[in-house]
Amino acid sequence: MADLKRNFRSIIRIPERYLREIDVPLFVAVLSIVLFGIFNIAGIAGPNSDIVQKQIILIAIGIALMVLLSVFNYRYLRDYSFFVMLFYLLALGLLTMTFFSHTVRGIKAWIFVGDYAFEPSELAKLALIIVLAKYFSQRHIYIRQMTHIISSGFYFILPTILILLQPDLGSALILSIIWFGILVISGINKKQILLLLLLGASISGAAWVYALQPYQKARVISFINPLQDPKGTGYNLIQSKIAIGSGHIWGNGWGRGSQARIGFLPESYNDFVFAATVEQFGFAGALGVLSAMLYILYRILKIGLEATTNFGKLFSVGMIIFIFSHIFINMAANVGLLPITGLPLPFLSYGGSNLVSIMMGVGITQSIKKFG
């Protein structure tokens, strides 16, 4: 009987020890916003919708991976190339598999497993952060040598080419921002930053002239004047603005967003989930969601600043860039400040690819907190 009590107490102490070793505010913030995400989607699609049930399963998977990776010593990623390259090659392999999958809205970006669709580009973003954090943590003294900038570009360009061939311009843009952001934080000089910006502008210009299809160009410029084609390329943005405007300060209430529930607002639980959220909960709800997301970024930054290894610092910066770029581009596109790219809003958009990848990254961040 005494042994049984001791075993029971040991089991009870496991969660206590775990919470003492991780960043509890970050854990609570992530858990709170994903639970709000379920509540929000239930208001958009209906509480008994299959979408809600699938999202609950995807969130459970994300939480499990986050906890699992938080107890995994991240120093294995820093010290052993095998684990890093295996993960990177897995991401490339999955990206290649998309070309043999179904086409959705003219894009081959998903791998379908039963009723679920997985988007490997989201995993590629996390893989690139890990690869670059490892690469520059070992070469930070020589970062200003062009050979290292070019070598790191090799890791960036391979997944980017595969993603552009899908074609998924939004995810390719995120990879570019991650690579450039980590380069800047790693310590490249002003001349190198200017050179990379000029190179990026030249490639973008060439892609606009020679690579993009007419429908892609129309989609990019439609945000400037959506009323020019209100039933075509400008339709989504017009409906998004209507949904946001109807929310006012406090919103129409949970489940009462007419634009989303009736179906006027397309992709209301995915690409335009921010507009649907504002429609339900108003400016106050949008401010609360944004505050929660910024708080998550603050906790990740705090862990990065306190990390004792260059890998830990660079990985934390990479995660901040990953999450923030998605938040900024998605919200800006929803209100018409940027072209619509189809990027999900972290923690709130329906689907597990972006959610699980980010929660895996948060798990590694927690490991950095735990192991220093």
C-alpha positions in Angstrom: 0.0 0.0 0.0 2.9 2.4 0.9 4.6 1.6 -2.5 1.3 2.4 -4.3 1.1 5.7 -2.5 4.7 6.6 -3.4 4.1 5.7 -7.1 0.9 7.8 -7.2 2.8 10.7 -5.7 5.6 10.3 -8.2 3.0 10.4 -11.0 1.4 13.5 -9.6 4.8 15.3 -9.3 5.5 14.8 -13.0 3.3 17.7 -14.2 4.7 19.8 -11.3 8.3 19.2 -12.4 7.4 19.8 -16.0 5.7 23.1 -15.3 8.7 24.2 -13.1 11.1 23.6 -16.0 9.2 25.3 -18.9 7.9 28.8 -19.5 4.4 28.5 -18.1 3.1 31.9 -19.4 4.0 30.8 -22.9 2.4 27.4 -22.5 -0.8 29.0 -21.1 -0.9 31.7 -23.8 -0.6 29.1 -26.6 -3.2 26.8 -25.0 -5.6 29.7 -24.5 -5.4 31.0 -28.0 -5.8 27.6 -29.7 -8.9 26.9 -27.5 -10.3 30.3 -28.4 -9.6 29.3 -32.0 -11.9 26.3 -31.6 -14.6 28.5 -30.1 -14.1 31.0 -32.9 -14.4 28.4 -35.7 -17.4 26.9 -34.0 -19.1 30.3 -34.2 -18.2 30.6 -37.9 -19.0 27.0 -39.1 -21.4 25.9 -36.4 -20.6 23.9 -33.2 -21.5 20.6 -34.8 -19.5 21.1 -37.9 -17.0 18.5 -39.0 -14.5 21.3 -39.3 -14.7 21.9 -35.5 -14.2 18.2 -34.7 -11.2 18.0 -37.1 -9.6 21.1 -35.6 -9.9 19.6 -32.1 -8.0 16.6 -33.2 -5.4 18.7 -35.0 -4.9 20.9 -31.9 -4.5 17.7 -29.7 -1.8 16.5 -32.0 -0.1 19.9 -31.9 -0.2 20.0 -28.1 1.2 16.5 -27.8 4.1 17.3 -30.2 4.7 20.6 -28.3 5.0 18.8 -25.0 7.1 16.0 -26.4 9.6 18.3 -28.1 9.8 20.5 -24.9 11.3 17.5 -23.0 13.6 16.6 -25.9 17.0 18.1 -25.4 17.4 20.7 -28.2 21.2 20.4 -28.0 21.0 17.3 -30.1 19.9 19.6 -32.9 22.8 21.9 -32.2 25.4 19.2 -31.9 24.4 16.5 -34.4 23.9 17.2 -38.1 22.1 13.9 -38.6 18.9 14.9 -36.9 18.8 18.3 -38.6 19.5 17.0 -42.1 17.1 14.2 -41.7 14.3 16.7 -40.8 15.3 19.0 -43.7 15.4 16.2 -46.2 12.1 14.9 -45.0 10.6 18.4 -45.6 12.1 18.4 -49.1 10.8 14.9 -49.8 7.3 15.8 -48.7 7.4 19.0 -50.9 8.3 16.8 -53.9 5.4 14.5 -53.1 2.9 17.3 -53.6 3.5 17.2 -57.3 1.8 13.8 -57.4 -1.2 14.9 -55.4 -4.5 16.6 -56.2 -4.7 20.2 -57.5 -6.7 22.6 -55.3 -7.5 26.0 -56.7 -4.7 25.6 -59.3 -2.1 24.7 -56.7 -0.4 21.4 -55.8 0.5 22.2 -52.3 -1.1 19.5 -50.2 -0.7 15.8 -49.4 -4.0 14.1 -48.7 -4.4 11.4 -46.1 -8.0 10.4 -45.8 -10.1 13.4 -44.9 -7.0 15.4 -43.8 -4.7 17.5 -46.0 -1.1 18.3 -45.0 0.8 21.2 -46.4 4.6 20.4 -46.4 5.6 24.0 -47.0 4.7 24.7 -43.3 7.1 22.0 -42.1 9.7 23.4 -44.5 9.6 26.7 -42.8 10.4 25.1 -39.4 13.1 22.9 -41.0 14.7 26.0 -42.6 14.8 27.7 -39.2 16.5 24.7 -37.6 19.0 24.4 -40.4 20.0 28.1 -40.4 20.1 28.2 -36.6 22.6 25.3 -36.6 24.6 26.6 -39.6 25.1 30.2 -38.2 25.5 29.1 -34.6 28.7 27.3 -35.7 29.9 30.1 -38.1 28.9 33.3 -36.4 32.5 34.6 -36.3 32.8 34.2 -40.1 29.3 35.2 -41.0 30.4 38.2 -43.1 32.2 35.9 -45.5 30.1 35.7 -48.7 30.8 32.0 -49.0 28.7 31.3 -45.8 25.9 33.6 -47.0 25.8 31.7 -50.4 26.0 28.4 -48.6 23.0 29.2 -46.4 21.2 30.4 -49.5 21.5 26.9 -50.8 19.4 25.5 -47.9 16.9 28.3 -48.6 16.6 28.0 -52.3 15.9 24.3 -52.6 12.5 24.3 -50.7 11.7 27.8 -52.2 12.0 26.5 -55.8 9.8 23.5 -55.0 7.2 25.8 -53.4 7.2 28.2 -56.3 6.6 25.4 -58.7 3.4 24.5 -56.8 2.9 27.6 -57.1 2.6 29.0 -53.6 3.9 32.6 -53.6 2.9 33.3 -50.0 5.0 30.4 -48.5 7.9 31.2 -50.7 7.8 34.8 -49.4 7.8 33.5 -45.8 10.9 31.4 -46.5 12.6 34.5 -48.0 11.8 36.5 -44.9 13.0 33.8 -42.6 16.3 33.5 -44.4 16.9 37.2 -44.7 15.9 37.9 -41.1 18.2 35.2 -39.6 21.1 36.6 -41.8 20.5 40.1 -40.5 20.4 38.9 -36.9 23.5 36.8 -37.4 25.5 39.9 -38.1 26.0 40.5 -41.9 27.1 44.1 -42.7 25.1 46.9 -44.3 26.6 46.4 -47.8 25.6 42.7 -47.7 22.1 43.6 -46.6 21.8 46.2 -49.4 23.1 43.6 -52.0 20.6 41.0 -50.9 17.7 43.5 -51.1 18.8 44.5 -54.6 19.1 40.9 -55.6 15.6 40.2 -54.1 14.1 43.1 -56.0 15.7 42.0 -59.3 14.4 38.4 -58.9 11.0 39.7 -58.0 10.9 41.9 -61.0 12.0 39.1 -63.3 9.4 36.8 -61.8 6.7 39.4 -62.4 7.6 39.7 -66.1 8.5 36.2 -67.0 7.1 33.7 -64.4 3.8 34.9 -63.0 0.6 34.0 -64.9 -1.9 36.8 -65.7 -4.4 35.5 -63.1 -1.6 35.6 -60.5 -0.8 39.2 -61.4 -4.4 40.2 -61.2 -4.7 38.6 -57.8 -1.7 40.5 -56.5 -2.8 44.0 -57.7 -6.5 43.5 -56.9 -6.0 44.9 -53.4 -5.2 48.3 -54.9 -8.6 48.7 -56.4 -10.9 45.7 -55.6 -13.9 47.5 -57.0 -12.4 47.3 -60.5 -13.5 43.6 -60.5 -16.0 43.3 -57.6 -17.3 39.9 -58.7 -13.9 38.5 -59.6 -10.4 39.2 -58.2 -11.7 41.9 -55.9 -14.6 39.9 -54.4 -12.8 38.3 -51.5 -11.3 41.6 -50.3 -14.6 43.4 -50.6 -16.4 40.8 -48.5 -13.6 40.8 -46.0 -13.9 44.6 -45.5 -17.7 44.3 -45.1 -17.3 41.6 -42.4 -14.7 43.7 -40.5 -16.8 46.9 -40.8 -19.9 45.1 -39.5 -18.2 44.1 -36.3 -17.8 47.6 -35.0 -16.4 47.7 -31.4 -17.9 44.7 -29.7 -18.9 42.5 -32.7 -22.2 40.9 -33.7 -21.8 38.1 -31.2 -20.7 34.5 -31.3 -22.2 32.7 -34.3 -23.9 35.8 -35.5 -21.4 36.8 -38.2 -23.7 36.9 -41.2 -21.0 37.3 -43.8 -19.2 34.2 -42.6 -22.3 32.1 -41.7 -24.3 32.8 -44.9 -21.2 32.2 -47.0 -20.5 35.6 -48.5 -17.1 35.7 -46.9 -15.0 32.9 -48.6 -12.5 30.8 -46.6 -14.0 32.4 -43.5 -12.3 29.8 -41.1 -9.0 29.9 -42.9 -7.5 32.7 -45.0 -10.1 35.2 -43.8 -10.5 34.0 -40.3 -9.4 37.4 -39.0 -12.2 39.1 -40.8 -14.7 36.5 -39.5 -13.3 37.0 -35.9 -13.8 40.7 -36.1 -17.3 40.2 -37.4 -18.1 38.1 -34.3 -16.2 39.9 -31.6 -15.5 43.4 -33.0 -12.4 45.6 -32.7 -12.2 44.5 -29.0 -11.9 40.9 -30.0 -9.3 41.6 -32.7 -7.3 43.6 -30.1 -7.5 40.7 -27.6 -6.3 38.2 -30.2 -3.5 40.4 -31.4 -2.4 41.1 -27.8 -2.3 37.3 -27.1 -0.2 36.7 -30.2 2.2 39.5 -29.4 2.5 38.2 -25.9 3.5 34.8 -27.3 6.2 36.5 -29.4 7.4 38.3 -26.3 7.8 35.1 -24.3 9.7 33.5 -27.2 12.0 36.6 -27.4 12.6 36.4 -23.7 13.6 32.8 -23.9 15.9 33.6 -26.8 17.6 36.5 -25.0 18.2 34.2 -21.9 19.5 31.2 -24.0 23.1 30.2 -23.3 23.8 29.0 -26.9 23.8 30.7 -30.2 21.6 28.0 -31.6 18.9 28.8 -29.0 19.1 32.5 -29.7 18.9 32.1 -33.5 16.1 29.5 -33.4 14.0 31.8 -31.1 14.5 34.7 -33.6 13.6 32.4 -36.5 10.3 31.4 -34.7 9.5 35.0 -34.1 10.0 35.8 -37.7 7.9 32.8 -38.8 4.9 33.6 -36.6 5.0 37.4 -36.9 5.3 37.4 -40.7 2.2 35.2 -40.9 0.3 37.4 -38.5 1.2 40.6 -40.3 0.7 39.4 -43.9 -2.6 37.7 -43.1 -4.1 40.6 -41.1 -2.9 43.2 -43.6 -4.4 41.2 -46.5 -7.7 40.9 -44.7 -8.0 44.7 -44.4 -6.6 45.4 -47.9 -3.1 46.7 -47.0 -1.4 43.8 -48.8 -2.3 41.4 -51.6 -4.2 38.2 -50.6 -1.6 35.5 -50.4 -3.6 32.6 -48.9 -1.4 32.5 -45.8 -3.1 31.2 -42.6 -3.4 33.2 -39.4 -1.3 31.4 -36.7 -3.3 29.6 -34.0 -6.7 30.6 -35.4 -6.9 29.4 -39.0 -8.5 26.0 -39.6 -6.0 23.3 -40.6 -3.2 21.6 -38.9 -0.1 22.2 -41.1 0.7 25.7 -39.9 -0.7 25.1 -36.4 1.3 21.9 -35.8 4.5 23.3 -37.3 4.3 26.4 -35.0 3.5 24.3 -31.9 6.4 22.0 -32.7 8.6 25.2 -32.9 7.2 26.4 -29.6 8.0 23.0 -28.1 11.7 23.3 -29.2 11.6 26.9 -27.7 10.4 25.4 -24.4 13.3 22.9 -24.6 15.7 25.9 -25.0 14.2 27.3 -21.8 14.5 24.0 -20.0 18.1 23.1 -21.0 19.5 26.5 -21.3 
